[in-house]
Amino acid sequence: MSDFQGMEDLLQDFLVEAGDLLSGVDNKLVDLEQNPHDLGLLNEIFRGFHTIKGGAGFLNAAELVTLCHLTENLFDKLRTGEMEISGRLMDVILDATGAVRGMFDNLEGGVQPMPADAALIAQLKAALAGQLAAAPAAVAAVAAVAPPVPATEPVAAPISAVPAVGGPDWDNLFNAVTGAVPAPAESPAPAPLASGVHHDVKGGAPEEEIIKAAVGRRTSDKPGYQGPTGGRRDVEKTRDNSIRVDTSRLDQVLNLSGEIGLTKNRLNSLRSDILNGRSDTETLHALDQAVSQLDLLVSDLQNAVMKTRMQPIGRLFQKYPRIARDLARSLGKDVELLLVGEDTEIDKTMIEDLSDPIVHLIRNAVDHGVEPTGERRAAGKSEKSQVRLEARQEGDHIVLIVADDGKGMNPEKLRAKAVEKGLISDEEANTMDERQSFNLVFLPGFSTMDVASDVSGRGVGMDVVKTNIQKLNGSIEIKSVAGKGTTFTISLPLTLAILPVLLVQLGQQPFAVPLSMVREILPIQIEHVQEVGGNATMVVRGEIMPIYPLCNLIGWASEQVAEYGVLMQTAEQTFILAIDGFMGREDAVIKSLEDFRPKGVAGVTTLSNGQIVLILDMKEILGAMGEARGVPRSAFIRDLEAAA
């Protein structure tokens, strides 16, 4: 192996392993603050940090080694009993681990880490000498939640919904989705390499250039790579595309592939026999058995491949205790974050998209949900508040829960605040039930705070949460009890690669709607259709449901009258989707439309007969159509009577 290749592999392995180790150290430090006499926990922290320092030494990252060494000395003094844990000491240690993470970012960007902040080094040395100054009045929370970005890097934009292409031309869409897509724009030129310490490795290229090239080569190996962009974000995309898979799962895939190969050979043999004129009962029975065996093996292979994409959600959870601890300390609150269900597995591609929404929910719980210590004491509560982050699997869905034991939410105050900000009218507020009132927090621009702070109050966080959950074909619900606390429940499909759908029809054209939104299928009868608010409705078990003809929603001229209604439910409302017919349930393998995604289309799938079917994004369609989505009862009844 060449020196260059060896350095490249060492760098990539270090960044992955050390990143996981550092996240584990941060979590154990938060636990150690609650259990300062747990020597076993302290030893685990020491070993993890020592491993990080050793890896940095192999990379000749001198400044990283220096910072790790000073911090490691603090851990050693704590182990030997020469020092005791305090809130101020823990602040300094966590500042040091944050700086270490920033140096990892430098290495990912292809540069040697610069020296740590002089003030931090001074604090570490003062702590080692037992002369650490008293804590300042407030600890900045921003750095704890989002580590500082080096000046040479572009600042990442906040998460937001991917803008959709304008309204679709549904008549031509079926041809469009099978055509060519626009080529991606040319990437910008690479940014200049920041200066750093150069060392020759065995007389070869300078070490910093090797690190830069190692990262760059990994990026350029990606399919469809358009050229270097020179920023750390591109490196992160490369690393995000990697996945750790248990070898036993790969062995299962390999074994199933072998079985499928044997079945294929058997089918080829039977095909030759049939082409040569053999069509006796025994041959046909053997063919039927072989096809059934192939169907079973392909299903097993599909499940096995899906499992290779599944990762423990604990890898996502591991960064949140540090965030909750630092934010609570900056707000003067005593908060404990409880993690439940860390072994629950979820599609790897969803883990990255869930990161920011959960950060928003945890920040919201710590800032808005739980009360200050004095208020909790006056209310007869424990001074230490708890925020629970839980994950569990329910059927083909993953459920995530962020719950606090704080003051809860007041529906009346939420409605009043929304009216005050002009987000809803007085009339709308008067017709809202409790669930709809809670959902007001998801409106863009909604905030219960009169003055924005560094932490919250600008009315964008919860809007972002809802948008990103919907992008994952999920839903979010709120339950709150005054004085008891608030619970946010997120429901997500187990995987984004396969989506259970209901196939519905307009005329002879099938469409797919997510099965997770479907409650039941109803016949539409004239005597059951009523008019409420100018729109056709039906009463289902005491609930008044508006009727939205699918042809109206997508702008198609209906060739026949809707005979069936699909009772559907989103986070905001329940309604009846009027359709001409349905073709049953199917597990759709989703093909995304990344470069050409019309509004209201989540993707496409292919039926067994080869027909392309659009998977509708009902939430986006309803949002785009606004109040024009209903239909007057008179017009709806007229069509029903004409058909009769």
N, C-alpha and C positions, 0 to 999 in steps of 0.2 A: 504494500500500500504506500502511495506517495505521501510526503509530508503534508502536502496541500489537502489531500483527501482525508488524512487522519485528523487534521485540524478542523476540517469541515464537519466531520462526524462528531468530534468531541464537542464542538460548539453547539450543534443541534441537540445532542443528548443532554448537555449541561442545561440549556435553556428550558427544556421540558422538565427534567428531573428536579432541578433547583427551584423552578417555579412552583411545583407541587410541594416541595419541602418547605418553602418559605410560607406558603398559604397554611400549611399545617402548623408551622411555628407560630404564626399570628393567632390562629385559633387556640393553641395551647397556652399562649400568653394571656389571652382573655380568660381562659379557665383558671390559670395560675393566679390571676388577680383575685378571683373569687375563693381560691383554695391555696393561700400562700405557703402552707406547710406541706404541700404535696411534693415530696422529694422525687418520686418517680416521674411525675410530670415535668419537673425541672430538668431531670436527666434526659428525658426525651427531647426537650427543647435544645439542650446543649448539644446532643448528638446530631440533631438536624442541622443546626447552625454550623457545627464543625464540618459536616459533609459539604455544605455550601462553600465554606472557606477553602476546603481542599480542591474542589472543582475549579474555583476561581484561580487558585494557584497554578493549576495545569494550563489555564488559558493565559497566564502571565498578566492577569488583570490586577495590577499592583494596588490601585486605589480601592478596588472592591475588597481585596484581601486585607488592607489596612482597616477599613471600616468593620469588616467581619471580625477581625482580631480584637479590636477594642470592645465590641459588643459581646463577644465570646468571653472575654475577661470578666465582664459584669456577671454573666451567667455563672462563671466559676466561683466568684465571690458569694453569690447567692447559694450555690450548692454547698459550699463549705461553712455557711452560716456567718460569714464575715459581714454580710449586709442583709437587710430585710426588705421585702417588697413594700413599696408605697405607691400611691397614685402618681406622684410626681416622677418617681423612678420609672414606672411603667410607661408614662408618656414619652420619656427620653428613649427608652428601648424601642417602642413602637415607631417613633420618629426614625430611628436607625434602620428598622426593617423596611420602612417606607422608602428610605434612601437607597437601600439595597435593591429594592424592586425597580427604582428608577435607573439604577446602573444596569440591571438586566435589560431594560428598554434600550439603553445605549448599545449594548452588545447586539441586540436584535437589529438595531439600525445600522450595524456595521462599523461602529466606532468604539474605541476603548473608553471606559468610563472616566469622567473627569473627577477630580478630588471632591470628596463630600463637603457639604457646607461647613465653613470654619466654625460657626456657632454650634453646630451639632457635635463636631469633634470636641470642642471645648466643654460642652455639657457632658459628654461621655467621660472625658478625663476627670472632670470635677466629680462625677458620680463615683468613679473608681477611687478617687481620693477622699470620698466621704464629705465633699463640700458642695453638693448639689444645691442650687438656689431654690427658694420656694416657688411654687407654681404660679404663673400669671393668673389674672382674674378669669380669663376665658381662654380656652384652647380652640384654635381654628379648626373647624370641622371639615372644611372643603378639601384640604390636603389629604385627610384620612379617607374621605369617600372617593375622591378622584385624585390619584397620585399626580404630582406635577409633571407636566410634559416638557422635555428639554427644549430650549429655545430654538434649536435647529429643526424642530419638527413642526409640521402643520397641526393645529389644534383640531381634534375630531369634532365633527358636527353632532348636535344632539340627535337622538333617535327620533325618527318620524316615519309616517306612513310613506311607502313608495308611491310617488305620484303616478296615477294611471293615465293611460292615453285617453283622449277625449271619447265621447259617447260612440258606441260601435254602430257600424252599418250592419245590422243583423242579417240582411238579405245576402250580403257578400262575405260574411264572416267565415262561413264554412270553407270557402275557397282560400281565404286569406291565411287561415291558420296552417294550411299545408304548403304555403309558398315560402319564398326566401325571406329571411329577416334581415334588417339593416345591420351592416358591419359595425362593430364597436369603434368608437372614436379613438384616434391615435393617442397613446399615452404621452404625458409630458416628459421632458428630458429629466435625467436624474439630478437630484440635488447634490451640491458639492459635499465631499466627505469632510466631516469636522476634524480638526487637528487632534492629535493624541500622541501617546507614547509609542514609539516604534521599536520593535525588537526583531532581530532575525531569528528564524527557526531553522536550526541546522544549516545555516548558510543559505537558506532559500529566500522566498519573498518576505517582505516585512510582515510581521504578525497582523497588524491592523488591516493591511491589504488582503491578507488571507481571510480574516474574519468577514470583511466586506464582500469579498468574492464568494465566500461560502454561503452567505445569506443570499446574495444575488443569484447564484446558481440554483439554489433551491427554488427561488421564485420563478426563474425562467424555465424550470422544468415543467411548470404547470401547463396543461393543455390550453391552447388558445391564448398563450401569453403574447402580449403585444409589444413588450419592451419594458425596460426598467423605469421605475418611477422614483426610486431612491428614498422612499420614506418607510418608517417603521410599520405603517398601516398595511403596506403590501406584504411585509414579512408575516404579520399577524394572519393575513388571509391564507398564506401558505400553510402556516402551522395549524390554522383552524380546519383545514381540509384533511388533516391527519387524524387517525383514530387508533386507540389501543383495543385490540381484540384478543380475548382469551383463546389460546391455541386449541382448546377443546372444541370451541365453536367452529374454528376453521377446519378441524378434523371432521366434524359433522358435515360441513359443506362438501369437503373432499369425498367423503364416503357416499354421500347422496349423488354427487356428480358421477361417481363410478357406477352406482346402481342405474342411473339414468342412461349411461352409455351402454350397459348390458341390455336394458330394455329396448333401446334404439336398435341394437343389432337384432334382437328378436323380431321387432316390427319389420325391419328390412327383409328378414328371412321370410316372414309371413307374406309380405308384399310380393316377393318373387314367386312364392307358391300360388298366390291368387292370380297373378299375371300369367302364370303357366297353366291356368285352367282349374286349379284346385279350389273348389268352393263347397266342400262337404261340411257337415255339421261340426266335425272336430276342428277343422281349420278355422271356421268362423268363431267357434268358442274360444280357441287359442288367441285369435285376434282381439276378441272382447276382453279377455283377461289381460292381455298386454297393454291395451289402451287404458284399462282401469288402473293397472299398476303404474303406468306412466303418469296418469292424473294424480295419483297419491304421492308419487315421488316428487313431482313438480311442486305440489302444494307444500310438502315437507321442506323442499329446498328453498322455496320462497320464504317460509317462516324462519328457516335457519339463517338466510341472508339478512332478513330483517333484524334478527337478534345481533348480528355483527354491528349494526348501527346503534344499538342500544348501549347507553352508558349510565352508570350510577349518578343520580342527580346530586349526590354528595359532593361531587367535583364542582358543581355550581354553588352549593351551599357554603363551601368552606371559606369564602371570603366575607360572608355577611356578619359573623360575630364581631370581627374587627370594625366594620362599618358602624354597626349598632353601638358598640362600646364607645367609640370615639365621638360619635354624634351625641350620645346621651351625656357623656362627660362635658362636652362643650355647652350643653343646655342645662347643666346642673341637675340632671336626673339620674336615678339609679335604675338601670334597665338590664334585664337578663334576656338574652335571645336563646330560646330553646329550639333545637333542631330535631325533627322527628321524621323518620322514613328516609334516611340518607341513602339506603340501599335500593330504593325504588329506581327502576331503569326507565329511561326516556330516550327518544330519538336524539342522536348527537346534534343534528342540525338545529333542533329546537332549543338545546341548552344555551347556545350563544344568544339566540333571540330573546330568551327569557331573562337574561342577566339584568338588563336595565329596568324592565318593569318591576322586578322584585326589589331592586334597589329603591325605586320610587315608593313602593308599598312599605318597606321597612322604615325608610326615612319619614314617611307620613305617619306611621304608627308611633315612632319615637317622638316626633315633633308635635303632632296634633293629637294622637290617640291617648297616650299615657299622660297623667297629670304630674306636675311637680311634686316633690316629696311632701311638702307642707300640705297641699291639697289632699293628697292620699291619706295622710295621717288624720286630717280633720274629717274625712269621709269614713274613717274606720277601716281603711284598707292597709295592706302591708306596704311599707315604705318602698320596698323593691318591687317594681312592676315587671311584668313578663310579656314578651312578644314571642309568639309561637310561629315557627315556619315549618310546615308539615307537607309531606308528599306521600301519596298513596295511589295505588292502581285500583280502579273500579271498572271491571269489564274491559272494554277496548278504549278506555280513557284514563288519563292521568289527572288527578285532582291535587292542586296546590292550595294551601291555606296559609294566609297571613292573618293572625289574630292577636289582639291585644286585650288587656284587662283594664282599659282606661275608662274615660268618661262617656264613651259612646257618642252617637250622633243624634241631633234633634231634627226631625223632619221639618218642623215648622220653621226653624231658623234657616235651614237649607233653602226652603222655598222663598223665604223673605229675602235672603241674600241674592238668590238668582233673579228675583224681581228687581231688586235694587240695582243690580248690574246690567239690567236690560236683557238678560238671557232668555227670560220667559215673561209672559204677560200675567196680569192678576187673574184673568179667567183661566189660563192654563194651570196656574198654581192651585186654584181652588178645586180643580178636578183631579189632582194627583193623589195617588195613594202612597203608602209608606215606601214601597219598593221603588216607585218612580221618583220619589223625593230623594232617596239615597243615590239614585243614578245621576242626579244633577251634578255630582262631584266630577263626573266624566266630561262635562261640557267644556269646550275650549274657553279659557278665560275665567272659569269659575274658581273662586278661592274664598274661604271664610275669613282670611286675614285682611285687615285694613291696610297694613303696610308690609311690603315684601321684605324678607330678610335674606341673609346669605343662604339659608337652608331651604326656604319655601315661601309661598305666598304670591307667586306670579301666575298661577292658574294654568300651568302647562303640564305638570307632572302626571296627574291622573288621566288627562286626555291622551298623553303618550302611552300610558299603561294600557288603556282600552284599545287604542289603535294597534299596538303591537300584538296584543292577545288575539284580536280579530284576524290579523295577518296570518296567525298560526291556526286558523279555523277553530279557535277556542272561544269561550265565553267567560265572563266574570260577573259575579253576583256579590251583593253586599247585604249583610245582616248586622244589625246593631241594636243594642239595648242600652238605654240611658243609665249611666252609672255602672254598667257592667263591662262594656267594651264593644269592639267592632271586629267583624270577621269578613275578610275578602276571600272568596272561593273562586279559584280559576279551574276551569275544566278544559282539558286539551286532548286531542286525539293521540293515541299511543305512538303513531308514526305519521309523518307527512307524506310518505311514499305511497301508502294505500289508504284510500278514503271510502268508507261504506256510503253508498249513494242510493237514492230512489230515482229510478228512471221514469220521467213523466213525458207526456206527449202533447204537442200542439199540432193537430192534424196528424200527419205521418212522421213528423220530425221529433225525435226524442231529445230531451234535455236531462241533465243530472242535477239533483239538489242534494246537499249533505244530509245523510240519514240522521245525524245527531240533532237536526232541527225539526225532524218530523215526529209529531205526536200520534197522529192517526189519519186514516183516509175516510172521507165521508161522502155519501151521495148528496148532490145538490137538488133539492126539491122546491118547487115554486111556493108551496104553502109554508115553508120554513124560512123564506127569505123576507127580511124586514128592512125598513129604511131608518137609519139613525144618523143624524148629522148630514143628510144628503147622500149617504153612501149605502150600498147594499150590505146587509149584515145577516148573520145567523146566530141563533142562541144555542150554545153547546154546553149542556150540563150547568145551566144558569149563568154562563158567561156570554156576553155579547161580543162576537168576533166579526171584524170587518172582512169583506170578501175582496180580494185583489186578483182579477183575472191575469194570468201570466202573459197573455197576448198584449194587454195594456201596458204591462211593466216593461216589455222589451220592444214595443212599438210594431208588433206584427198584426196584420189583418187576419182575424180568425176565420178559418174555413168552416167551422162548426161551433156549436154552443157547448160551453163547458158543462160536463156532466158530473164531474167529481171535484171534490175539494180536499186539499191536503192541509190538515191543521198543523201549522208550523209555529215555532217559538224561537225568538231571539232574546237577547238580554233586555231589549227595550220593549218588546210587544209580542202579542200572540195574534195570529191572523190566519185566514183561510186562503190558500192559493188555488184559484179555480183553473182546472186543466181539462183537456179533452179526454185523456185516458192515461194509463200508466202501464209500465212493462215489468215492474217488479224491482227487487233489490239486487245490487251488484257491488262487489268490492272493486272499486276503480283504481287502476294504476295511473296516477296523475302524471301528466306531461305538462310542465310549466311553460308559460309563454313569457319568458323573461324580457325579450327585446320588443315584443309586440303583445301587450296585454290590454285588450279593450276593457273599459269600465264595465263591471258586472260579470266578468268572466274570471273564475279562479284558476282555470286550466282546462285541459282536454283529456279525454280518455278514448280508448278504442274498444268497441264491442267485439264479441266473438265472431260476428259476420264481417268485421273489418270496417264498420261504419264509425266515423269520428263523431263524438258527442261532446258538446260543451258542458263543463261543470259550472253552474251558475253560482255567483257570490251574492246570495240573497240580501245580505246586510248592505252591500254596496249598492245594489239595485234599488232597494227601498230608500236608502239615503239620497240617491241621485234623483229619484222621481219625486220626493217630497210629497206635497199634498195632492199631486195629480195622479196618485197611484190607484185611488178608489174608483168606483163606478156607481152612478145613481141606480137605485132599485128599479126605477121605471125602465131604464134601458136594459138592465140585466134581465128583468122579467120578460120584456118584449122579446129578447133573443131566445129565452127558454120556451116561451109560448110558440114562437115561430118554428122552433125545432120540433116541438110536440105536434 
